[in-house]
Amino acid sequence: MPRYRPNSDVVSTEVDEDESVLLSLETQQYYSLNETGSRIWELLSAGHDAEDIASAITEEWATTHEEALDYVQSFLRELSEAGLVEKKRR
């Protein structure tokens, strides 16, 4: 499973408790994140991998670890396709 980190060309800001906005300095596009996406971004920015993030999501919301991990991995793939995250070098 690939490990990701935020792209250094992405700036994030919290709009309120439940929403964040990302700005890609490279493409000059804004992305709005809901509560779950914001939490994933926060944990990713703190250096956590998909497994750790899924564990946190499982503890914070009513979901199974498997469902949370599927969601986190899918979300990270979307962020990667948009150029907002990059794969970590080992």
N, C-alpha and C positions, 0 to 999 in steps of 0.2 A: 504494500500500500504506500503510495507516494506521500511524502511529508511536504507540507506547504508553509510558506511564510508570506506576509503581506509584501507586495511589490513596493520598493522604495519610492516609486513615483506616484504613490497613492496617499492622499491626505484624507483623514476621517475626522468627523465631528459628530458629537451626540446632539441631536435636535431636541429630544426630551428623553424621559426615562425609557421609552419603548421604541425609539427610532433613531437611526443614524444615517448620515449621508457620507458617501465616499466620492472623492473627486480624483479622477485619473489625470494627472498633470500632462501625461503624454498625449492622450486623446481629447482632453478637456471635456470629458463626459462625466455627468453626475449619476450616482446610483443611490437609490433609497433602500435602506434595509429596515425590515420590520423588527419586532422584538427578538424573535429567534435569530434572525440574521445578524442583528447587532450583538447579541450574546456570543454567537460563534466568532464574529470578527474580533470581539474583545479578548476571547480566550486564545484565538489564533495569534493575535498581536502580543500576547503574553508568553508565546512560545509553546503552547500546547499542541499536541497532535490530534488527529481525528478521533482516536480511541478516548483520549482524555476529555475532549470536547463532548463526545457522545455520553460519557459517564456523567458529566456535569449537567447536560440537558436532561438525562434520565432522572437525576436527583431533583431538578428544578421544575420539571413538567411531568404530567401524567403520560408517560410513554415507556416503551420497553427499550432496553439498550440496543437491540437489533434495529428497531425502527429509527431510533435516534442516529445510530451509526450510518444507516442507509441515507438518511436525510443529510447528515453532515457531509458525507462523501459526495453526494450529488451536488450540494451547495458549493463545496470546494471546487468541483469540476467546472461549475458554471463561472465561479470567480476566476478560475484559471483561464477559461476560454475568453473571458472579457479582459484578461491581462491584469487583473487586480491582485493576484497572488502568483507566486512563482515556486517551483519545486526547490526544496532545500537541498543543498549539496551535503553529502554525508561527511 
